[in-house]
Structure formats: structure tokens, C-alpha cells
Amino acid sequence: MTTTVHPDVMDSALALLSANTQTIAALSALPNVYTDAAPGARLAGSSMSSGDFTVEDSPGGRRLSIATKATTVDTTGTAAAIALLDDTNQRILFSAPIPSVQVTGGDVVHFLSWSISLAATA
């Protein structure tokens, strides 16, 4: 039996990310609660706006493409996760592990363009 999801449903989920993400953050570990990714806990963070996101078709579903961002590292450490954050409502909207990379305070870190995909069938 196949499960299907209408593209409008997927677009609504991706639009929530686009409309509410205020910060992309580099973190030393996956966050469990917002304070794990809040200023002071994050290694680096860059402001985001809805213009940094594009909802589009992807093979078998929908995709949210996220623009490249660059920012100065606040705290020296090993970045092992990224998160999209709604700072106003103190919500982690999305987080994911990344290959570990050492970052040094004062250096510039680049969040390269990437995407989140949702499949229309399962």
C-alpha cells in the first residue's frame, strides 16, 4: 500500500521553515532544546530571512533550497551539527548532524547551499 502526500501539504511544512527561520547555527552537538543552540551555546550563527529559501519540485516530492551564508565564528570548537532556529519563539525548526569540522573564533565559516527534501510517496 502506498502513502501519498499532496504537494500543498509539503509546501506548507517547508513554508513554515522559510517564514520562521531567523538563524542558521553551527553547533558542537545536535540540540535537544533551544538553549543548546541559543546565542552563547552556538559556535557560529548567521541571520536568515525568507529570501534565503526557495521551495521547488524535487524528484518524487518537494525541496527547500537554502542559500549560502557566511559569518564569523564566535566560539572555537568542533562543529558537528547545524540548526535552523526561530529565535523569537525559541524553537529548533530543523537540526542535522554534519561531518565534524574544527572552527576557530574570529575566522569565517561558510554555510554552503543545501536543501531539505520531502518525498511525496512512501
N, C-alpha and C positions, 0 to 999 in steps of 0.2 A: 504494500500500500504506500502510495506517495503522498507526502505532505507538501502543500504549496503555500506560498506567502505572496500576496499581491504586492506589486512594486510600491503602491502608495503606503503600505504598512512599513516597508523597509525605508522608504524615503522619510517617513515621519521620525523613525528612530535616528536616522543619520542627520536629519534637520535639527533634532534636539541637540546633538553633539555640536553641530555647526553654530547654532544660535546661542549656546550656553558656555562653550569653552572660552575661558579668558586667559589661560596659561597652559603652555606645554612645559613640562618639567623633566629634568634628568634626576633620577633618584638612585640611592645606593641599594635599594631593595624594592620589591613590589609593595605598595602601600596597602595597609589594612583599613585605615581610617584616614580622614582628610589631614589630620595633624601630621601624619607620616610624610605628607607631600607639601605641607604649608611652607611659607617663607621661613627660613631658618633650618628647616629639615631638608629642603631640596638642595642639590648641588648646583643646579642652574635652572633658570626659568625664563621663558620668553613670552611676552604678551601675544595673544591671538585675538582675531576678530572673525566675523562670519566671512569676510573676503578671503580668508586663508584656506577656505574649504570649498570643494566642488563635489556635488552629488552627481553621479553619472552611471550609465549602464556598465556592467561588467559581465563577463561570460557566466551565464546562469544566475544572475542576480543584480545587485546594485553595489556601488562602491562610493566611499567618501574619500576623495583625494585631499591630502593635507600638504600645504605649501612648505617649502624650505624656510627655516628660520635660523638666525644666528644670534647668540647672546654671550655675554661674559660670564664665566664660571664664578660663582660666589664662594664655593667651598671646595677645597681639594679633597678628592676621594675617588672611589671606583663607581662609575655609573653602571648599573645593572638593570635598570628599568626606566621606562618613560610613562608619563601620565598626562592625560588631558583633564584639566581642572576647572570647575566652576567655583571661583574663589568667593563670589558673593554669597552663595548658598552652602559653601564649604562641602562640595561634593566631588568625589572622584568619578568622572564620567567614563573614563576608559584608562586602563593601565595594561602594560605588557612588558615581559622581560626582553632585554636586548643583550647582545654579546657584550661582556664586560669590557669597559674601557676606562683607563686612568685619566682623570681630568684634574687640572691644576688651577687654583684660584687666580683670577686675573686673565687667564687665557680665554680664547674664544672657542665656543663649542657650536657645531652646526647640527641642527636637526634637519636631516635631508628629507626631501619629499617622500611621502609614503602613503599608504592607503589602508582603509578598513573595508572589508568586503562582507556582504551578507548574501547567502545563497537563497535562491527562490524556491528550490525544491530540496527535499531531504529523503 
